[in-house]
């Protein structure tokens, strides 16, 4: 499959103008096989301000490609030094993961994911108050794109 950069730009800008919202470009899996470096650079040039990747390796590829925008990491990792060095935001998919991460003294940026009925990863809505309590007693900061 070939990606037309002009069409990619047009589609990105069209979605952004119709929604009047920031868009998180999900470029995991080598931008779904289309080339993480090329797709991310094109989207960054079009004004994309937030990217999502599956692994620290993909985040490193973006940083090496001079993508300085915030990056949301889907991977549950214990490599917090790399997360901090690459200035990544960690996705939190469970209360246990949040509890484990909250024990670090390293100031980290996180984003909470909630399962709103699709039976996928994420905290359950009733866990929100407990999550808030855990975050308030930690070095974690919620990042909202």
N, C-alpha and C positions, 0 to 999 in steps of 0.2 A: 504494500500500500504506500502510495506517495501522498504526503501532506502538502497542500498548497499553502505556503506561508501567508499569502494575501487573504485567503479564505479563513485561515486560523485567526488572523488579526481581526478580520471583519466579524467573524462569529463571536469572538471574545468581546469586542466593543459593542456589538448588537445586544448581547445578553446583559452586559453591564448597563447599557443605556435603558433597557426595558425594565430591569429590576431596580436600578438606582442603588445597587449594593456592591460591596467589594466581593470579588470572586476568589475563591481558593482554588488554585489550579492543582488538580491531583495528577501528579506526574510519576506515580509509583510504577514499578515494573518497566523501567526504562521508557516512561511516558507511554505505557501500554504498547511497547515495542516500536515506538516512532522516534526514539532518540531523546533521552532526557535533557541533554545539553542543548540541542537545537530547539526543541519545543519550549523549554524553560526560558532560554534567551529571547526567543521571539515574543513570548508572553510578557516577559519583563519589559521589553522595548515597547510593548503595547500598553503598559501601565499596570500590569498585574503586581499586586503588592503582597501576596501571600501564597505559599506553595505547600503541598502536602506530599510526603514521601513515605515509603514503607520501611526503609532501613537507614542506619547511620551511613552506610556506604553510598546510598543515593544522595543523602544530604551533603556528604563530602564532595560528590561530583558536582552538585549545584554550587557549592562554595568555590570550588576550583574553576567553575565557569563564570565566576564573578557575580553570582546571584546573591545579593546582599539582603534581600527581602526576608521577612520572617519565614521560617520553615517549621511546619508541624510534622512531628515524627510519629508514625503509627506503631512502630516497633516497641515492644515492652523490653527495655534494656536496663542492665545494671551498670553500663558504661557511662556513668554520669559525668565523668571528666570530659569525654568527647561531646556529650550533649551540651555542656557548658562552653567548651572551647568553640564549638560550631554555632553557638547561640541558637539552639533549637528549642522549640516548645514541645513538651511531652504530651502525648494524648493519654488520658487516664480513662481506662475502660472498666475498672472495677474498684470497689471500696478497698479490697485487699491490696491492689496495686498502689492506691493512694496512700494507704497506711504504711506500706513498705518504703515508698519514695519520701514520705514525710519525715522519716527518721534521719535523713541526711542533713548535714549542716550547710550543704552547698545550696545557694539560692537558685532555684529553678523556676522556669516558666512552664505552666501546665494549661491544658484545656480539658475540661470534663466532657465526656461523651455519655449520653443517656440513652437507654433503651426505652423508646416510647411506644413499644408494642410490636415491634417487628421481630422480636426474639433474636436480636443480633447482640454484638458486644455493647457494653455500656452499663453505667450505673442504673439502678432502678430509681424511679422518681422519689420513692419514699426514703432513699438513702441521701438525698440532697442535704438535709440538715446535718447529718453525721459528717458528710464530706466538708461542709462549711466549717464545722467545729475542728476537724482535723487540719484543714488549711490554716485556720486562724492561729494554731499553735505550731506552725512550721515556718520554714524559709521558702515556701512555695507561693507563687503568685499566679493568679488566673490571668491568662492572656486571651483577650477577645479580639478576633480579627476585625 
